[in-house]
Amino acid sequence: MASTSKTGRLGEGLARQFLEKKGYRIVTSNYRGGGGEIDIIAATPDSLVFVEVKTARTKAFGAPETWVDEKKQEQIGNVAEHYLFEHQLDDVDCRFDIVTVTMLDGRAEIKHFENAFNFL
């Protein structure tokens, strides 16, 4: 069985590919600052998108999108605020998405939840 970190890296790579196929431009991955990390920061023609990726190897712990609880949302929001401040982006539309990758029977099931929560 793969380690949790290896599974997470695999899921993030699949999520980046998935978003790129949808026309998103990946700005950066694994951005650290403001007391946390954002897995993917991407751009669409209308928005800067902060993306949390959750990767599961089993459905035993429930749907991966439910793992992004209120505390995690607040942490992601704080990191996003830090990113915006650091890059002097004060007039940009932002949103928070979740991409889940569930690895079952050697294949990946990917789901994308746009505007999954509000912070800014």
C-alpha positions as CSV (number, residue, x, y, z in Angstrom):
1,M,0.0,0.0,0.0
2,A,1.3,3.5,-0.9
3,S,2.2,5.9,1.8
4,T,-0.2,8.8,2.5
5,S,2.2,11.4,1.2
6,K,2.8,9.4,-2.0
7,T,-1.0,9.0,-2.5
8,G,-1.5,12.7,-1.9
9,R,1.2,13.7,-4.5
10,L,-0.4,11.3,-7.0
11,G,-3.8,12.8,-6.4
12,E,-2.5,16.4,-6.7
13,G,-0.8,15.5,-10.0
14,L,-4.0,14.0,-11.4
15,A,-6.0,17.1,-10.1
16,R,-3.6,19.4,-11.9
17,Q,-4.0,17.5,-15.2
18,F,-7.8,17.4,-14.7
19,L,-8.0,21.2,-14.2
20,E,-5.6,21.9,-17.1
21,K,-7.9,19.8,-19.4
22,K,-10.8,22.0,-18.2
23,G,-8.9,25.1,-19.3
24,Y,-7.5,26.2,-16.0
25,R,-3.9,27.6,-16.0
26,I,-1.9,26.3,-13.0
27,V,-0.3,29.3,-11.3
28,T,1.5,27.4,-8.6
29,S,1.3,24.2,-6.5
30,N,1.9,23.6,-2.8
31,Y,2.0,27.3,-2.0
32,R,3.0,27.8,1.7
33,G,2.4,30.9,3.7
34,G,0.1,32.4,6.3
35,G,0.3,29.3,8.5
36,G,-0.6,26.7,6.0
37,E,-0.6,25.4,2.4
38,I,-2.8,25.5,-0.6
39,D,-2.5,22.5,-2.9
40,I,-3.1,24.3,-6.2
41,I,-3.6,27.9,-7.2
42,A,-5.1,28.2,-10.7
43,A,-6.5,30.9,-13.0
44,T,-9.6,30.9,-15.2
45,P,-10.6,33.8,-17.4
46,D,-12.8,35.2,-14.5
47,S,-11.1,34.1,-11.3
48,L,-8.1,33.1,-9.2
49,V,-9.0,29.7,-7.9
50,F,-7.6,28.2,-4.6
51,V,-8.0,24.5,-4.8
52,E,-7.8,21.9,-2.0
53,V,-7.2,18.4,-3.2
54,K,-8.3,15.4,-1.2
55,T,-7.2,11.9,-2.2
56,A,-8.7,8.7,-0.9
57,R,-7.7,5.1,-1.3
58,T,-10.9,3.8,0.2
59,K,-14.4,5.0,0.9
60,A,-14.3,3.8,4.5
61,F,-13.8,7.4,5.8
62,G,-16.6,9.0,3.9
63,A,-16.6,11.3,0.9
64,P,-13.3,13.1,0.7
65,E,-15.0,16.5,0.1
66,T,-16.4,16.3,3.6
67,W,-12.9,16.2,5.0
68,V,-12.6,20.0,4.3
69,D,-14.2,21.1,7.5
70,E,-14.7,24.6,8.8
71,K,-11.3,24.7,10.5
72,K,-9.6,23.6,7.2
73,Q,-11.6,26.2,5.2
74,E,-10.5,28.9,7.6
75,Q,-6.8,27.9,7.2
76,I,-7.1,27.8,3.4
77,G,-8.7,31.2,3.5
78,N,-5.8,32.6,5.6
79,V,-3.3,31.2,3.2
80,A,-5.2,32.7,0.3
81,E,-5.2,36.1,2.0
82,H,-1.5,35.8,2.5
83,Y,-1.0,34.9,-1.2
84,L,-3.1,37.9,-2.4
85,F,-1.2,40.3,-0.1
86,E,2.2,38.9,-1.0
87,H,1.4,39.3,-4.7
88,Q,-0.4,42.6,-4.3
89,L,-3.6,41.3,-5.8
90,D,-6.4,43.5,-4.4
91,D,-8.9,43.6,-7.2
92,V,-9.3,40.0,-8.3
93,D,-12.2,37.7,-8.1
94,C,-11.4,34.5,-6.1
95,R,-13.1,31.3,-5.3
96,F,-12.3,28.1,-3.4
97,D,-12.7,24.7,-5.1
98,I,-12.2,21.2,-3.9
99,V,-11.0,18.4,-6.2
100,T,-11.3,14.8,-4.9
101,V,-9.4,11.9,-6.3
102,T,-10.6,8.5,-5.2
103,M,-8.3,5.6,-6.1
104,L,-10.3,2.4,-6.5
105,D,-9.3,-0.8,-8.3
106,G,-6.3,0.9,-10.0
107,R,-8.3,3.8,-11.5
108,A,-8.9,7.3,-10.3
109,E,-12.4,8.8,-9.9
110,I,-12.1,12.6,-10.0
111,K,-14.8,15.1,-8.8
112,H,-14.6,18.8,-8.9
113,F,-16.6,21.0,-6.6
114,E,-16.5,24.6,-7.8
115,N,-17.0,27.4,-5.3
116,A,-17.1,24.8,-2.5
117,F,-16.9,27.4,0.3
118,N,-16.7,31.1,0.9
119,F,-14.0,32.8,2.9
120,L,-13.0,36.1,1.3
